[in-house]
Amino acid sequence: MTARPDRSRETDPRLRLLIGLVAFVAGIEVILAAGEAITHPVDNPLALGGLVLLIGLGGYVIVRLTRHIGISWTDSTLLVGVAVVPIHWVILCTLVGVGVTKLAQRRSPIKVAFAVGKEIIVAGITGVTLIVAGIAPEVIEPQPNPTEHIASLAIAFCIAAVFDDLISTLVISLDSRKQFLELIRANPGQRLGSLAIRFGVAVFALYIIKTDARLIIAVPPLVLALHLVQLNRARARAERIAWQQLAAATDALNDVRLESVLETAIRQCAMLFGAERVELDVRLDGDRRTIAGDSIGIFEGAEPTAVLAIPPGHAVAVRLEGQRGGLDVGQLRMHYPTAMVLSERERFLLRTFAAALATAIRNASAYMELARLAERNAYDAAHDPLTGLANRRRLSELGAETLRGRGSSSTIALLVLDIHHFKEINDALGHPIGDRVLIEIARRLTDKAGDDTLVARLGGDEFAVLFTALRAPALAAHRARSLLAAVAEPLDINGTPLTITPHGGIAVAPSDGDIGELQRRADIAMYEAKKAGERLVAYAKALDTADLTRLEMGGELPRAVAAREFALDYQPIVDLGSGVTIGAEALARWHHPDRGYLDPRRFLETVERSGQLNAFTEAILDQALTAAGQWIAAGTPCPVAVNVSPRSLLDKRFPALVADVLDSHRLPAGTLIIELTESITLSHLDVVDQVLEELHNLDVKLALDDFGTGFSSLSALSRVPVAELKIDRSFVAAMDSASESAVVVRSTVELGRSLGLLVVAEGVERIDQRQTLWSLGCAAGQGHLFARPMSGEKFAGALLRGPFAEPLHGSGAVVPIARSRRTFTRGPR
């Protein structure tokens, strides 16, 4: 919000100078006219009295186009006057007529001086123009034939009208601080139409005076009728414009930033109601603030009205009412340079605007609170609550981002370390002392690591340091030794000297690996350091025995896919409250003829790196939907959730493959739930967004698996059209003993509730975990408490026997999950 000094109560020096100049010129005209009047006395004082009256009435009857701009009939009466009365008498009559009218209207002295001076100058301009044209009268008499001099009269009238319009608009611009061009361009059609009407009335009056002066009595009714017509048209137009401006003003308030809402409200209110100064007194959650401004913007350091002397009637205030009879959110005050009484229409517009403003303030305040809560939850989910360091999830996020954006001249490395025999410190001195040791280790690492690193606590006594911009690979081990030496310095806790023995593994990021591979290598090096009793070990290929096995398994994949060696087990997902089964997760297993029963952690990376990923994915989807079709045929329909490889989301053909498998089984899209695992979607690639959007358009539900670990983050929810969040089993297992895990679980549940997503807790193994999750608001869960993974046939039999769990609080005491979450209608897609 850009602020500027408050000058709403200061009179522009240029305005005073301009009005002084107008008064000075008019004063000269009056002096000259008075001298001429003395030497040439009037012979018809009654006519001068009538002219004074007409000029006064002409200035009193005004058609107002806007709050700042109005049109009077003074120029018409002046044209008639200078056409029948010598110019010096017209000037003196103008002085009297306009002066009396403005004083009667209780205008301020400066406004009286400007109005009188301006009309005197206009009269002089009109008279001089007629003198140049040779038709100005020497004595009081009507023109011989005004129709013969219409051109001269029109020129005189237009010159005077243009001067009147320019000088008036300039004064209004300086007084209201509005742009001169903006005011001069306002209502051109009405101005020109009114100009023509006023000139026509003046010519008609001159013609009547020439024909029969007694008929002049017909002019006032004509003027009144025309004035009423113009007035009604102006009012109708003003009504239409007011509603259009109100609609635009309320639309402009639709912003989620409170500062922007308040600034927009100040400017729109000043423009809509013509206020010189607008104040907003806002009260939200015990916090009170007052801001002020005008149509241009916000004042800097503006004082509230409580300490300002505001004359009676110069301020209009309206409440900003709370929702449903709640506390008001504040007050809107408008200040005017003169006493102001709003019309009924303006009062209604003001109430409408105030209601819209109060709603906008409440909405912006609610958004700010949600943003603050989301920011806090995001921070809690990415940081260790004990040490304040980044956690495993944050390390994975930043590591992936760093690897994607690394240049050819920089080296990325990861140090993983833990503390030898740290459990003995906890057992001997207690967990509070152990926590203090961990906090001190975190401080030492942070102080020593430098700006090009991320220090994280992975859990327990395990820490990691990510080096994001090393100049050479050889520096990785040097920096790591320096950090380990800092950690190993003697430590004194409450007078008890402690020896800290860290073991670390350092790994340099491979040219084609991801953060998971980098962490795996660092872990291998750390375990080697612990086994060898070394402080630091650097990763080497010889330490990694997994590569040869992976190579051999990759060669066996084509045979395994063709021989259908991959099979699926199913684990139920249940409503934690009612115990009703709401879905099943398909878990892939490889029945290897030589290596035995292999879970996905043993072969998934090999599948992803091979050319068999599409065939593998199609086989898994086919088996899962075959089982789902059998469950439907048995009268126990149950959606099935299938984990897909992150690399499948880089294949534009993947949505078509899903659609084909669903069609081949003649099953609705709601039968299938695709679970997206940690390393997926959050790469900001157009192809990933396209694949996810097409899956969403197929009505296939998407779930974020292992939420709270790896790449699963709040930022994903703005891009991935998910229907479910799955809490990783590690958080569920540790939520009773580790505050960090409890924070992640609670934050995920709150996030899912606020976004309308189903939250499923994985790894539920004890009844107390089920009860805790249910009390936190988690709707669904899966784990050994309900059933271990089983074959499709066994799962079908279990479905026929009934729920996998009893209700938590007895029949009827729990409201089950809405069936629209997981169920579907039977039939083809």
TADAHU-V497640 format. One record per run of one state. SS is the DSSP state (helix for helix, strand for strand, loop for the rest). FROM is the first residue (numbers start at 1). TO is the last residue. If there is no record, write none. Layout:
SS:FROM:TO / SS:FROM:TO
This chain:
loop:1:2 / strand:3:5 / loop:6:12 / helix:13:39 / loop:40:44 / helix:45:60 / loop:61:61 / strand:62:64 / loop:65:69 / strand:70:72 / loop:73:73 / helix:74:84 / loop:85:86 / helix:87:104 / loop:105:108 / helix:109:133 / loop:134:145 / helix:146:176 / loop:177:179 / helix:180:184 / loop:185:187 / helix:188:211 / loop:212:212 / helix:213:252 / loop:253:257 / helix:258:273 / loop:274:276 / strand:277:284 / loop:285:286 / strand:287:293 / loop:294:297 / strand:298:300 / loop:301:304 / helix:305:307 / loop:308:314 / strand:315:320 / loop:321:322 / helix:323:325 / loop:326:329 / strand:330:335 / loop:336:343 / helix:344:382 / strand:383:383 / loop:384:389 / strand:390:390 / loop:391:391 / helix:392:405 / loop:406:410 / strand:411:419 / loop:420:421 / helix:422:429 / loop:430:430 / helix:431:449 / loop:450:452 / strand:453:459 / loop:460:461 / strand:462:470 / loop:471:473 / helix:474:487 / loop:488:490 / strand:491:493 / loop:494:495 / strand:496:498 / loop:499:501 / strand:502:508 / loop:509:514 / helix:515:532 / loop:533:535 / strand:536:538 / loop:539:540 / helix:541:543 / loop:544:545 / helix:546:562 / loop:563:565 / strand:566:575 / loop:576:580 / strand:581:592 / loop:593:595 / strand:596:599 / helix:600:609 / loop:610:612 / helix:613:633 / loop:634:639 / strand:640:644 / loop:645:645 / helix:646:650 / loop:651:653 / helix:654:665 / loop:666:668 / helix:669:671 / strand:672:676 / loop:677:685 / helix:686:697 / loop:698:700 / strand:701:707 / loop:708:713 / helix:714:717 / loop:718:723 / strand:724:727 / loop:728:728 / helix:729:734 / loop:735:738 / helix:739:755 / loop:756:757 / strand:758:761 / loop:762:766 / helix:767:776 / loop:777:779 / strand:780:781 / loop:782:789 / strand:790:790 / loop:791:791 / helix:792:801 / loop:802:818 / helix:819:821 / loop:822:829
